[in-house]
Amino acid sequence: TRLASLSAKANFKTLGPRYGKQVQVINKAVMGLAAEELEAFLARGTLQVELDGGPVEISREDVIVDRKPLDGLAVAAEGAFIVALETQLDEDLIQEGLAREFVNKVQNLRKTAELDIADRIRLHFHGDREIRDAVNRFRDYIQAETLALECSYAESVDNQWDEVDLNGRNCRVSLEATS
């Protein structure tokens, strides 16, 4: 599977002292390699280039390879090893991120309210459908992390509720300690 588009150019620092002005011919040959040819060169480690005085062999150190990750990927390479991370967020990751951010905001509200670390709370929230879906899906996790006996959605809020930002989404939260 292709992870990145490859391009290459001559390494003038290593080739210049050895080939002088002919380094431009080498550069043109290296830049003209098709992706498959470049991959084959990287696997072999050597490339033969025709110069005026006959063929010369250049090595990986003589070529600078640029790997441009395909859309949605972050790619790093070291020697023969290539690592790619998919950076596209799917619905599951977005919901989990909202739930984790919700926990973070509730923990900050607990601190602001000077609650003891072991105090149990009742938690009510109001937000858009995505927030509601994320909290409902991760309710057990949220309640365990925040020590909430209850975590419920409220249709309406009053001015006493705290306003929090969940990854750019507005949410209102009411937190009350239980006895």
C-alpha positions, 0 to 999 in steps of 0.5 A: 500500500502506498503511504506517501508520494516520493520525489528525489533529487541529487545530494549536491554535497556528496556528488559535487566534489566527485562529479563537478558540473556533471552533477546536473546530469545526475540530478536530472536522472534522479528527478526523472525516476518514476515512483517504482524506479525510486522505490527499487533504488531505495530497496537496492541502495544503488543506481546507475547513471550514464555520464559522458565518461560512462556509467557511474554508480550512486548510493542512497547517501547521494540522493535526497528523498522527499516523502509527502504523506498522502492525504489523511496520513502522517508518515515517517521513515528511517532506513527500511522502516516506514510508519504511517498514522491515519489522521482522519477522525471517525465518528467513534474518535470524535465521540470519545474525544468529546467524552474525555473533554467533558470529563476534563471540564467536570473535573475542573468544575469539581476543583473550582467547587472545592469538592473533596477528591472522594465527594460524589456528585450529581451531574446534569448537562445540556448541549447539541446532539453530538454532545448528547450522543457522546455523553450517552455512549460514554456515560459509564466512563464519565460517571466513573471518572467524575464520581457522578452518581447520575449524569443526565441530559436536561432540556433547559438550563438556568443562569447558574449552570457553568458554560464549558467548551468541548472541542469548540462546542458549547455545553452547559453543566450543573454539578451538585455534591451529594451528601 
